[in-house]
Amino acid sequence: MDKLDHEIDTLRHEQELQHQKQAENRWQARVDELQRERHDEPGGDSGSAEH
């Protein structure tokens, strides 16, 4: 049973990493989109508010 438990833990860990990577990719895409919108506004990024 130990080997099976180890394989399950490994698969679970890989799935968690994949979900984390997908979340990071969505976050980065949103950041890129917001930056493009900010630079497309009249006046450039002179009124940018960074957090």
N, C-alpha and C positions, 0 to 999 in steps of 0.2 A: 504493500500500500504506500510506502514512503515514496517510491518512484512516481507513482500516479499523483500523489499530493504535490510533489515537486513540479511535475509537468503542469498541473493545474495552476499552481502559484506562478509559474513562469508565463503561461498564457495570459493569466489575469494581469500580470505586471506589464506585459507587452501591449495588451489592450488599453490599459491606463495610459501608457506612454503615447500610444497612437491618438487617444482622445485629447491628451494634453497638447500634442503637436497640432492637431486640427484646431483646437481653441486658439493656440498661438498664431496660426496662419490666418484665422478669421480676424483676430485682433489686429494683426499687422495690416491686413487688407483694409480694415476700417480706418486705421491710422493713416494709411496712404491716401485713402479716399478723402478724408477730412483735410489733409495737407494740400491735396490738389484743389479742393474747393476753396480753401483759404487763399491760395496763391492765385486762383482765378477771379477772386473778388476785386473790384476796383480799389486801388490803393495798395495792392499787394498784401504783405503781412505786417504792415506797420501797426495794426491794432491787435496783434496776436497776444493771447493770454496763455502762457504756458503754465501747466500745473506741476 
